[in-house]
């Protein structure tokens, strides 16, 4: 359990650092034609959209990390909330933020 907690804390710190570093790419794009050409603005808008999507994904991953840490603290980590069975250790090794066993996750995806 300690190794999962440390892995999650490291991931949380990495995501927070990355989030702070990536804030520059999500700033509003200037639409002043005298300083930036149309194609440059289009490229900047596309880069901004990509940065915003990356930020959204990081925020979702950070929320999953926080939830997994809460499950560790409450003693529910590694137990599927849907069926109550233990989550396979190999699944947790691959992604310690996973909330469900493979059978329940596959059932929900259908």
Phi and psi in radians as a Rosetta constraint file:
Dihedral C 1 N 2 CA 2 C 2 CIRCULARHARMONIC -1.095 0.35
Dihedral N 2 CA 2 C 2 N 3 CIRCULARHARMONIC -0.671 0.35
Dihedral C 2 N 3 CA 3 C 3 CIRCULARHARMONIC -1.186 0.35
Dihedral N 3 CA 3 C 3 N 4 CIRCULARHARMONIC -0.658 0.35
Dihedral C 3 N 4 CA 4 C 4 CIRCULARHARMONIC -1.139 0.35
Dihedral N 4 CA 4 C 4 N 5 CIRCULARHARMONIC -0.737 0.35
Dihedral C 4 N 5 CA 5 C 5 CIRCULARHARMONIC -1.088 0.35
Dihedral N 5 CA 5 C 5 N 6 CIRCULARHARMONIC -0.770 0.35
Dihedral C 5 N 6 CA 6 C 6 CIRCULARHARMONIC -1.141 0.35
Dihedral N 6 CA 6 C 6 N 7 CIRCULARHARMONIC -0.705 0.35
Dihedral C 6 N 7 CA 7 C 7 CIRCULARHARMONIC -1.070 0.35
Dihedral N 7 CA 7 C 7 N 8 CIRCULARHARMONIC -0.749 0.35
Dihedral C 7 N 8 CA 8 C 8 CIRCULARHARMONIC -1.181 0.35
Dihedral N 8 CA 8 C 8 N 9 CIRCULARHARMONIC -0.703 0.35
Dihedral C 8 N 9 CA 9 C 9 CIRCULARHARMONIC -1.130 0.35
Dihedral N 9 CA 9 C 9 N 10 CIRCULARHARMONIC -0.701 0.35
Dihedral C 9 N 10 CA 10 C 10 CIRCULARHARMONIC -1.112 0.35
Dihedral N 10 CA 10 C 10 N 11 CIRCULARHARMONIC -0.749 0.35
Dihedral C 10 N 11 CA 11 C 11 CIRCULARHARMONIC -1.119 0.35
Dihedral N 11 CA 11 C 11 N 12 CIRCULARHARMONIC -0.703 0.35
Dihedral C 11 N 12 CA 12 C 12 CIRCULARHARMONIC -1.071 0.35
Dihedral N 12 CA 12 C 12 N 13 CIRCULARHARMONIC -0.813 0.35
Dihedral C 12 N 13 CA 13 C 13 CIRCULARHARMONIC -1.093 0.35
Dihedral N 13 CA 13 C 13 N 14 CIRCULARHARMONIC -0.704 0.35
Dihedral C 13 N 14 CA 14 C 14 CIRCULARHARMONIC -1.105 0.35
Dihedral N 14 CA 14 C 14 N 15 CIRCULARHARMONIC -0.765 0.35
Dihedral C 14 N 15 CA 15 C 15 CIRCULARHARMONIC -1.150 0.35
Dihedral N 15 CA 15 C 15 N 16 CIRCULARHARMONIC -0.703 0.35
Dihedral C 15 N 16 CA 16 C 16 CIRCULARHARMONIC -1.134 0.35
Dihedral N 16 CA 16 C 16 N 17 CIRCULARHARMONIC -0.757 0.35
Dihedral C 16 N 17 CA 17 C 17 CIRCULARHARMONIC -1.114 0.35
Dihedral N 17 CA 17 C 17 N 18 CIRCULARHARMONIC -0.761 0.35
Dihedral C 17 N 18 CA 18 C 18 CIRCULARHARMONIC -1.128 0.35
Dihedral N 18 CA 18 C 18 N 19 CIRCULARHARMONIC -0.669 0.35
Dihedral C 18 N 19 CA 19 C 19 CIRCULARHARMONIC -1.083 0.35
Dihedral N 19 CA 19 C 19 N 20 CIRCULARHARMONIC -0.774 0.35
Dihedral C 19 N 20 CA 20 C 20 CIRCULARHARMONIC -1.127 0.35
Dihedral N 20 CA 20 C 20 N 21 CIRCULARHARMONIC -0.715 0.35
Dihedral C 20 N 21 CA 21 C 21 CIRCULARHARMONIC -1.216 0.35
Dihedral N 21 CA 21 C 21 N 22 CIRCULARHARMONIC -0.531 0.35
Dihedral C 21 N 22 CA 22 C 22 CIRCULARHARMONIC -1.533 0.35
Dihedral N 22 CA 22 C 22 N 23 CIRCULARHARMONIC 0.055 0.35
Dihedral C 22 N 23 CA 23 C 23 CIRCULARHARMONIC -1.190 0.35
Dihedral N 23 CA 23 C 23 N 24 CIRCULARHARMONIC -0.453 0.35
Dihedral C 23 N 24 CA 24 C 24 CIRCULARHARMONIC -1.083 0.35
Dihedral N 24 CA 24 C 24 N 25 CIRCULARHARMONIC -0.696 0.35
Dihedral C 24 N 25 CA 25 C 25 CIRCULARHARMONIC -1.259 0.35
Dihedral N 25 CA 25 C 25 N 26 CIRCULARHARMONIC -0.210 0.35
Dihedral C 25 N 26 CA 26 C 26 CIRCULARHARMONIC -1.772 0.35
Dihedral N 26 CA 26 C 26 N 27 CIRCULARHARMONIC 0.073 0.35
Dihedral C 26 N 27 CA 27 C 27 CIRCULARHARMONIC -1.185 0.35
Dihedral N 27 CA 27 C 27 N 28 CIRCULARHARMONIC 2.744 0.35
Dihedral C 27 N 28 CA 28 C 28 CIRCULARHARMONIC -1.084 0.35
Dihedral N 28 CA 28 C 28 N 29 CIRCULARHARMONIC 2.395 0.35
Dihedral C 28 N 29 CA 29 C 29 CIRCULARHARMONIC -1.447 0.35
Dihedral N 29 CA 29 C 29 N 30 CIRCULARHARMONIC 2.306 0.35
Dihedral C 29 N 30 CA 30 C 30 CIRCULARHARMONIC -1.279 0.35
Dihedral N 30 CA 30 C 30 N 31 CIRCULARHARMONIC 2.350 0.35
Dihedral C 30 N 31 CA 31 C 31 CIRCULARHARMONIC -1.891 0.35
Dihedral N 31 CA 31 C 31 N 32 CIRCULARHARMONIC 0.492 0.35
Dihedral C 31 N 32 CA 32 C 32 CIRCULARHARMONIC -1.422 0.35
Dihedral N 32 CA 32 C 32 N 33 CIRCULARHARMONIC 1.908 0.35
Dihedral C 32 N 33 CA 33 C 33 CIRCULARHARMONIC -1.188 0.35
Dihedral N 33 CA 33 C 33 N 34 CIRCULARHARMONIC -0.369 0.35
Dihedral C 33 N 34 CA 34 C 34 CIRCULARHARMONIC -1.294 0.35
Dihedral N 34 CA 34 C 34 N 35 CIRCULARHARMONIC -0.398 0.35
Dihedral C 34 N 35 CA 35 C 35 CIRCULARHARMONIC -1.850 0.35
Dihedral N 35 CA 35 C 35 N 36 CIRCULARHARMONIC -0.396 0.35
Dihedral C 35 N 36 CA 36 C 36 CIRCULARHARMONIC -2.416 0.35
Dihedral N 36 CA 36 C 36 N 37 CIRCULARHARMONIC 2.311 0.35
Dihedral C 36 N 37 CA 37 C 37 CIRCULARHARMONIC -1.287 0.35
Dihedral N 37 CA 37 C 37 N 38 CIRCULARHARMONIC 2.901 0.35
Dihedral C 37 N 38 CA 38 C 38 CIRCULARHARMONIC -1.049 0.35
Dihedral N 38 CA 38 C 38 N 39 CIRCULARHARMONIC -0.795 0.35
Dihedral C 38 N 39 CA 39 C 39 CIRCULARHARMONIC -1.169 0.35
Dihedral N 39 CA 39 C 39 N 40 CIRCULARHARMONIC -0.626 0.35
Dihedral C 39 N 40 CA 40 C 40 CIRCULARHARMONIC -1.130 0.35
Dihedral N 40 CA 40 C 40 N 41 CIRCULARHARMONIC -0.696 0.35
Dihedral C 40 N 41 CA 41 C 41 CIRCULARHARMONIC -1.140 0.35
Dihedral N 41 CA 41 C 41 N 42 CIRCULARHARMONIC -0.722 0.35
Dihedral C 41 N 42 CA 42 C 42 CIRCULARHARMONIC -1.083 0.35
Dihedral N 42 CA 42 C 42 N 43 CIRCULARHARMONIC -0.738 0.35
Dihedral C 42 N 43 CA 43 C 43 CIRCULARHARMONIC -1.106 0.35
Dihedral N 43 CA 43 C 43 N 44 CIRCULARHARMONIC -0.699 0.35
Dihedral C 43 N 44 CA 44 C 44 CIRCULARHARMONIC -1.165 0.35
Dihedral N 44 CA 44 C 44 N 45 CIRCULARHARMONIC -0.684 0.35
Dihedral C 44 N 45 CA 45 C 45 CIRCULARHARMONIC -1.151 0.35
Dihedral N 45 CA 45 C 45 N 46 CIRCULARHARMONIC -0.685 0.35
Dihedral C 45 N 46 CA 46 C 46 CIRCULARHARMONIC -1.148 0.35
Dihedral N 46 CA 46 C 46 N 47 CIRCULARHARMONIC -0.758 0.35
Dihedral C 46 N 47 CA 47 C 47 CIRCULARHARMONIC -1.087 0.35
Dihedral N 47 CA 47 C 47 N 48 CIRCULARHARMONIC -0.664 0.35
Dihedral C 47 N 48 CA 48 C 48 CIRCULARHARMONIC -1.127 0.35
Dihedral N 48 CA 48 C 48 N 49 CIRCULARHARMONIC -0.755 0.35
Dihedral C 48 N 49 CA 49 C 49 CIRCULARHARMONIC -1.091 0.35
Dihedral N 49 CA 49 C 49 N 50 CIRCULARHARMONIC -0.710 0.35
Dihedral C 49 N 50 CA 50 C 50 CIRCULARHARMONIC -1.131 0.35
Dihedral N 50 CA 50 C 50 N 51 CIRCULARHARMONIC -0.752 0.35
Dihedral C 50 N 51 CA 51 C 51 CIRCULARHARMONIC -1.119 0.35
Dihedral N 51 CA 51 C 51 N 52 CIRCULARHARMONIC -0.700 0.35
Dihedral C 51 N 52 CA 52 C 52 CIRCULARHARMONIC -1.128 0.35
Dihedral N 52 CA 52 C 52 N 53 CIRCULARHARMONIC -0.709 0.35
Dihedral C 52 N 53 CA 53 C 53 CIRCULARHARMONIC -1.153 0.35
Dihedral N 53 CA 53 C 53 N 54 CIRCULARHARMONIC -0.723 0.35
Dihedral C 53 N 54 CA 54 C 54 CIRCULARHARMONIC -1.070 0.35
Dihedral N 54 CA 54 C 54 N 55 CIRCULARHARMONIC -0.704 0.35
Dihedral C 54 N 55 CA 55 C 55 CIRCULARHARMONIC -1.131 0.35
Dihedral N 55 CA 55 C 55 N 56 CIRCULARHARMONIC -0.732 0.35
Dihedral C 55 N 56 CA 56 C 56 CIRCULARHARMONIC -1.071 0.35
Dihedral N 56 CA 56 C 56 N 57 CIRCULARHARMONIC -0.741 0.35
Dihedral C 56 N 57 CA 57 C 57 CIRCULARHARMONIC -1.145 0.35
Dihedral N 57 CA 57 C 57 N 58 CIRCULARHARMONIC -0.675 0.35
Dihedral C 57 N 58 CA 58 C 58 CIRCULARHARMONIC -1.121 0.35
Dihedral N 58 CA 58 C 58 N 59 CIRCULARHARMONIC -0.691 0.35
Dihedral C 58 N 59 CA 59 C 59 CIRCULARHARMONIC -1.143 0.35
Dihedral N 59 CA 59 C 59 N 60 CIRCULARHARMONIC -0.695 0.35
Dihedral C 59 N 60 CA 60 C 60 CIRCULARHARMONIC -1.124 0.35
Dihedral N 60 CA 60 C 60 N 61 CIRCULARHARMONIC -0.745 0.35
Dihedral C 60 N 61 CA 61 C 61 CIRCULARHARMONIC -1.122 0.35
Dihedral N 61 CA 61 C 61 N 62 CIRCULARHARMONIC -0.720 0.35
Dihedral C 61 N 62 CA 62 C 62 CIRCULARHARMONIC -1.091 0.35
Dihedral N 62 CA 62 C 62 N 63 CIRCULARHARMONIC -0.684 0.35
Dihedral C 62 N 63 CA 63 C 63 CIRCULARHARMONIC -1.130 0.35
Dihedral N 63 CA 63 C 63 N 64 CIRCULARHARMONIC -0.690 0.35
Dihedral C 63 N 64 CA 64 C 64 CIRCULARHARMONIC -1.123 0.35
Dihedral N 64 CA 64 C 64 N 65 CIRCULARHARMONIC -0.662 0.35
Dihedral C 64 N 65 CA 65 C 65 CIRCULARHARMONIC -1.130 0.35
Dihedral N 65 CA 65 C 65 N 66 CIRCULARHARMONIC -0.814 0.35
Dihedral C 65 N 66 CA 66 C 66 CIRCULARHARMONIC -1.067 0.35
Dihedral N 66 CA 66 C 66 N 67 CIRCULARHARMONIC -0.714 0.35
Dihedral C 66 N 67 CA 67 C 67 CIRCULARHARMONIC -1.134 0.35
Dihedral N 67 CA 67 C 67 N 68 CIRCULARHARMONIC -0.723 0.35
Dihedral C 67 N 68 CA 68 C 68 CIRCULARHARMONIC -1.112 0.35
Dihedral N 68 CA 68 C 68 N 69 CIRCULARHARMONIC -0.702 0.35
Dihedral C 68 N 69 CA 69 C 69 CIRCULARHARMONIC -1.118 0.35
Dihedral N 69 CA 69 C 69 N 70 CIRCULARHARMONIC -0.647 0.35
Dihedral C 69 N 70 CA 70 C 70 CIRCULARHARMONIC -1.130 0.35
Dihedral N 70 CA 70 C 70 N 71 CIRCULARHARMONIC -0.668 0.35
Dihedral C 70 N 71 CA 71 C 71 CIRCULARHARMONIC -1.161 0.35
Dihedral N 71 CA 71 C 71 N 72 CIRCULARHARMONIC -0.612 0.35
Dihedral C 71 N 72 CA 72 C 72 CIRCULARHARMONIC -1.096 0.35
Dihedral N 72 CA 72 C 72 N 73 CIRCULARHARMONIC -0.820 0.35
Dihedral C 72 N 73 CA 73 C 73 CIRCULARHARMONIC -1.117 0.35
Dihedral N 73 CA 73 C 73 N 74 CIRCULARHARMONIC -0.618 0.35
Dihedral C 73 N 74 CA 74 C 74 CIRCULARHARMONIC -1.499 0.35
Dihedral N 74 CA 74 C 74 N 75 CIRCULARHARMONIC -0.158 0.35
Dihedral C 74 N 75 CA 75 C 75 CIRCULARHARMONIC 1.522 0.35
Dihedral N 75 CA 75 C 75 N 76 CIRCULARHARMONIC 0.157 0.35
Dihedral C 75 N 76 CA 76 C 76 CIRCULARHARMONIC -1.705 0.35
Dihedral N 76 CA 76 C 76 N 77 CIRCULARHARMONIC 0.008 0.35
Dihedral C 76 N 77 CA 77 C 77 CIRCULARHARMONIC -1.144 0.35
Dihedral N 77 CA 77 C 77 N 78 CIRCULARHARMONIC 2.344 0.35
Dihedral C 77 N 78 CA 78 C 78 CIRCULARHARMONIC 1.522 0.35
Dihedral N 78 CA 78 C 78 N 79 CIRCULARHARMONIC 0.046 0.35
Dihedral C 78 N 79 CA 79 C 79 CIRCULARHARMONIC -2.031 0.35
Dihedral N 79 CA 79 C 79 N 80 CIRCULARHARMONIC 2.210 0.35
Dihedral C 79 N 80 CA 80 C 80 CIRCULARHARMONIC -1.200 0.35
Dihedral N 80 CA 80 C 80 N 81 CIRCULARHARMONIC 2.169 0.35
Dihedral C 80 N 81 CA 81 C 81 CIRCULARHARMONIC -1.255 0.35
Dihedral N 81 CA 81 C 81 N 82 CIRCULARHARMONIC -0.315 0.35
Dihedral C 81 N 82 CA 82 C 82 CIRCULARHARMONIC -1.442 0.35
Dihedral N 82 CA 82 C 82 N 83 CIRCULARHARMONIC -0.825 0.35
Dihedral C 82 N 83 CA 83 C 83 CIRCULARHARMONIC -1.932 0.35
Dihedral N 83 CA 83 C 83 N 84 CIRCULARHARMONIC -0.247 0.35
Dihedral C 83 N 84 CA 84 C 84 CIRCULARHARMONIC 1.448 0.35
Dihedral N 84 CA 84 C 84 N 85 CIRCULARHARMONIC 0.020 0.35
Dihedral C 84 N 85 CA 85 C 85 CIRCULARHARMONIC -1.467 0.35
Dihedral N 85 CA 85 C 85 N 86 CIRCULARHARMONIC 2.787 0.35
Dihedral C 85 N 86 CA 86 C 86 CIRCULARHARMONIC -1.198 0.35
Dihedral N 86 CA 86 C 86 N 87 CIRCULARHARMONIC 2.459 0.35
Dihedral C 86 N 87 CA 87 C 87 CIRCULARHARMONIC -1.418 0.35
Dihedral N 87 CA 87 C 87 N 88 CIRCULARHARMONIC 2.323 0.35
Dihedral C 87 N 88 CA 88 C 88 CIRCULARHARMONIC -0.950 0.35
Dihedral N 88 CA 88 C 88 N 89 CIRCULARHARMONIC 2.335 0.35
Dihedral C 88 N 89 CA 89 C 89 CIRCULARHARMONIC -1.034 0.35
Dihedral N 89 CA 89 C 89 N 90 CIRCULARHARMONIC -0.599 0.35
Dihedral C 89 N 90 CA 90 C 90 CIRCULARHARMONIC -1.121 0.35
Dihedral N 90 CA 90 C 90 N 91 CIRCULARHARMONIC -0.615 0.35
Dihedral C 90 N 91 CA 91 C 91 CIRCULARHARMONIC -1.175 0.35
Dihedral N 91 CA 91 C 91 N 92 CIRCULARHARMONIC -0.735 0.35
Dihedral C 91 N 92 CA 92 C 92 CIRCULARHARMONIC -1.197 0.35
Dihedral N 92 CA 92 C 92 N 93 CIRCULARHARMONIC -0.600 0.35
Dihedral C 92 N 93 CA 93 C 93 CIRCULARHARMONIC -1.117 0.35
Dihedral N 93 CA 93 C 93 N 94 CIRCULARHARMONIC -0.674 0.35
Dihedral C 93 N 94 CA 94 C 94 CIRCULARHARMONIC -1.227 0.35
Dihedral N 94 CA 94 C 94 N 95 CIRCULARHARMONIC -0.767 0.35
Dihedral C 94 N 95 CA 95 C 95 CIRCULARHARMONIC -2.586 0.35
Dihedral N 95 CA 95 C 95 N 96 CIRCULARHARMONIC 1.689 0.35
Dihedral C 95 N 96 CA 96 C 96 CIRCULARHARMONIC -1.193 0.35
Dihedral N 96 CA 96 C 96 N 97 CIRCULARHARMONIC -0.147 0.35
Dihedral C 96 N 97 CA 97 C 97 CIRCULARHARMONIC -1.522 0.35
Dihedral N 97 CA 97 C 97 N 98 CIRCULARHARMONIC -0.086 0.35
Dihedral C 97 N 98 CA 98 C 98 CIRCULARHARMONIC -1.121 0.35
Dihedral N 98 CA 98 C 98 N 99 CIRCULARHARMONIC 2.272 0.35
Dihedral C 98 N 99 CA 99 C 99 CIRCULARHARMONIC -1.593 0.35
Dihedral N 99 CA 99 C 99 N 100 CIRCULARHARMONIC -0.263 0.35
Dihedral C 99 N 100 CA 100 C 100 CIRCULARHARMONIC -2.309 0.35
Dihedral N 100 CA 100 C 100 N 101 CIRCULARHARMONIC 2.796 0.35
Dihedral C 100 N 101 CA 101 C 101 CIRCULARHARMONIC -1.213 0.35
Dihedral N 101 CA 101 C 101 N 102 CIRCULARHARMONIC 2.860 0.35
Dihedral C 101 N 102 CA 102 C 102 CIRCULARHARMONIC -1.106 0.35
Dihedral N 102 CA 102 C 102 N 103 CIRCULARHARMONIC -0.671 0.35
Dihedral C 102 N 103 CA 103 C 103 CIRCULARHARMONIC -1.110 0.35
Dihedral N 103 CA 103 C 103 N 104 CIRCULARHARMONIC -0.773 0.35
Dihedral C 103 N 104 CA 104 C 104 CIRCULARHARMONIC -1.225 0.35
Dihedral N 104 CA 104 C 104 N 105 CIRCULARHARMONIC -0.664 0.35
Dihedral C 104 N 105 CA 105 C 105 CIRCULARHARMONIC -1.112 0.35
Dihedral N 105 CA 105 C 105 N 106 CIRCULARHARMONIC -0.721 0.35
Dihedral C 105 N 106 CA 106 C 106 CIRCULARHARMONIC -1.168 0.35
Dihedral N 106 CA 106 C 106 N 107 CIRCULARHARMONIC -0.662 0.35
Dihedral C 106 N 107 CA 107 C 107 CIRCULARHARMONIC -1.080 0.35
Dihedral N 107 CA 107 C 107 N 108 CIRCULARHARMONIC -0.762 0.35
Dihedral C 107 N 108 CA 108 C 108 CIRCULARHARMONIC -1.221 0.35
Dihedral N 108 CA 108 C 108 N 109 CIRCULARHARMONIC -0.602 0.35
Dihedral C 108 N 109 CA 109 C 109 CIRCULARHARMONIC -1.219 0.35
Dihedral N 109 CA 109 C 109 N 110 CIRCULARHARMONIC -0.370 0.35
